[in-house]
Amino acid sequence: MISKIIETLQNDCDLAPGSTLLVGVSGGADSVSLAHVLVESGYQIVIAHLNHGLREEAAEDEKFVEKFAEEHGFSFTSAYTDTGDFAEEYSLSIEEAARELRYGFLFEQAEAYMVDAVAVAHTADDQVETVLMHLLRGSGLDGLVGMKAYWESPWHPEIPLVRPMLGVWREEIDAYCQQNGLDTRFDHSNLDTTFFRNRLRQNLIPELTTYNPNIKTLLWQMSDTLSADQDVLENMVNTMLPAMRVEQSEDHVALAAIRFRGLSLGLQRRVLRQVISELRPGLRDVDYGAVERAITIIRQDQQKGQTDLGAGLRLQMEQDRILIVDGEEEIPHPDWPWLEWDDEIGDNFEEIELSEAWQMRLTELSLEQAEQEGFRENTDLFTAYLDAATLSSSLLVRGRQVGDRFQPLGMAGHSQKLADFMINAKIPPRARARLPLVCATDKIVWVPGVRIAHPHRVKENTKSILKISIFRTIKE
Amino acid sequence: MISKIIETLQNDCDLAPGSTLLVGVSGGADSVSLAHVLVESGYQIVIAHLNHGLREEAAEDEKFVEKFAEEHGFSFTSAYTDTGDFAEEYSLSIEEAARELRYGFLFEQAEAYMVDAVAVAHTADDQVETVLMHLLRGSGLDGLVGMKAYWESPWHPEIPLVRPMLGVWREEIDAYCQQNGLDTRFDHSNLDTTFFRNRLRQNLIPELTTYNPNIKTLLWQMSDTLSADQDVLENMVNTMLPAMRVEQSEDHVALAAIRFRGLSLGLQRRVLRQVISELRPGLRDVDYGAVERAITIIRQDQQKGQTDLGAGLRLQMEQDRILIVDGEEEIPHPDWPWLEWDDEIGDNFEEIELSEAWQMRLTELSLEQAEQEGFRENTDLFTAYLDAATLSSSLLVRGRQVGDRFQPLGMAGHSQKLADFMINAKIPPRARARLPLVCATDKIVWVPGVRIAHPHRVKENTKSILKISIFRTIKE
């Protein structure tokens, strides 16, 4: 047992003897023997105990652990919380509340004591129960691997959570306590032992043992094997995802569709799940059906289509991009200017701040100056050269409105619906509503990124030219 | 249901309507409805039925299926076998014997009818049972994925086995039979329904449903998800294995240790399992503990060590190679000459056949001829230049013997144990016993690949030189 614990710490957690660990000790055999083994093997430990204030015996448990620490000369820290209150306040189950409070406390103390890791005493039996629980709740590889011996948990950015006893069975622990004369409390405090887990432990596992007497060992080995398989797959996803992710914000991620389509089904599913979990950290289950629907849409190789991903997220195809978006959020396109207000430009031509770090600059040039700039050869669709004489002095920058029409350069005599023009020009859908349109007396004179209006083009007799450029000042 | 079946055939099996399928039909609802759906959807089918000769109703089942085929105008083929006899003859369980015979018959007929695939009617319920069965027997990913919809089975090198109904539940099938007025037999013939599987179906699955009413769907989705994960991992292994496999024969595989050590644990395990299954096709379970022991030995980064892999295989470290070997077999090293006999070379210097396509050639040269060849600069350790005058006329080629000693070039005056010399010279262990030693009056004059004996070196006064070269005529 000792060697299993130390090997796990050294090989899986990179924690050699001499390291400092904060050990969560309830007073039960698991955590008491963990603390004992660690000290015997040369680790520095701090004993931490949280009184959840849930049961009468809790105060006695706390005293017991304090005495255990004192007798052995360990550092000791404890606290009292009212789990019931906390559960009510945040609408959590008692088990969830206890878990939140416990890990919150352990990592707060871990930081205070500047330890290398927090150690908890989950056993091989706990692992088997966890695996079965995930199996019964519906799970892929990520659930079947159970708990990890080394976990960079959400509780602290630098201090990991380690579980050195995941390979040790309760029987071994009981034998160890007896051999070493360790006094322990009956473990009331395992608040993860919900009704469901208790049924597993007391009914299902014994039942499964009648199918195969070796079932616990086999399930443990299964989770161990799958865990290494999962590592391989996760590494692959983490290696390929950056090259595939073309946009990222708090509210969305965009993936390059062509790269995504080149992946095998297993990686496609994993990439989607990974992105979903980035946008919704802590989300427990990603819906199987939602992922399958999403993949069907992406594979259709069309440039539109969308589906609900659950958890308030949706997937939306946009030309060559796959957007995974917080359902409520409007997502600026990184390549298209963005306007959140309407405003007159007025007489003073100058720099105008748009949104998302886009700016508009207006300059008046003579024809000669413009020609020196080479404006006839200009191919930058975010720079326009207009005949100033055709423009009123009060230009307006605004978003599109219902009924807008536009007469693009080259189309003499008549105009078309702006909506149709935008679609034909392949402006990404999310960029359309917020595209800053330059207008004069309510006619659109420029659709930035696409074309100027025919009546305002520079003609042979043009004397004065208005140059408008749109550019981004900083990249997010 | 129809669309699920057709999608599986088209997307997973690359079989469009119009393809020809041989369908194994027992007479039960599953196989009868599969045949019906296939024909309705434009596939060409041949109905095949094997009478296992195990039950009284078997003859009636056969008649029923024949009539079903006749009424619908399908091609029909059937045969009778004595499963009991076959089981006894080959020491198989009745279930294994029935399976052998059934698939043997189906693929024999498939070849005769020149069909594109053999289709069998395993359902989503069968899949869930299979997954649970593997889970209870102990399994990694490869068992948890259950059956595959498309399988290049060992039964035929070109005709695949397909299972288009793996996504269809029995309930759907019963409803389909009712809607289409399909008459079916009670399915006695599912001989996979062993005692163990029956317990699963009748006791365990209903029991699990009390933990989660949705359990069957969830287990099905799990196997589907894992299957895609497995594909990714298998592709990786198949991509990397060729570059890592430095030797291969019917009896062994050698892997480059340095490359193996560079893999993550999950891939290491998979590579070992893959190699084991190549040497032992059809092996059902690779022992978890054996794989772990093997990896421990390989990681120690020593140049020796070995472990039993089960199934009559052993793993043996040999310098920079990992050998996985049929326990009984002597494995020639591809880079070292191999001798399976002892023989005198005699007077006539000529070409001598060794084993494993190695040859030895002896030539007599004058000192001038040898110098023209540049023998002093020679660095080929499989070519020796010896002073002919120091050699008796009867040279012998033999393997090493107990008590052999050797006086290597450069060591004047005394000799050392041949065994020590071979170890110091880093001759791979398996090459040592079979290395062809050239001897004169029982003294070793040359250890090929390493060094000649000191007394037989070419000296200033040497007139005549014996040149011996060892080379391989063909590469396997």
Interface residues (C-beta under 8 A of the other chain):
Chain A: L135 L136 R137 G138 S139 G140 L141 L144 F196 R199 L200 L204 E207 L208 Y211 N212 N214 I215 T217 L218 L219 Q221 M222 T225 L226 S227 A228 D229 Q230 D231 V232 L233 N235 M236 S264 L265 G266 L267 R269 R270 Y288
Chain B: L135 L136 R137 G138 S139 G140 L141 L144 F196 R199 L200 L204 E207 L208 Y211 N212 N214 I215 T217 L218 L219 Q221 M222 T225 L226 A228 D229 Q230 D231 V232 L233 N235 M236 S264 L265 G266 L267 R269 R270 Y288
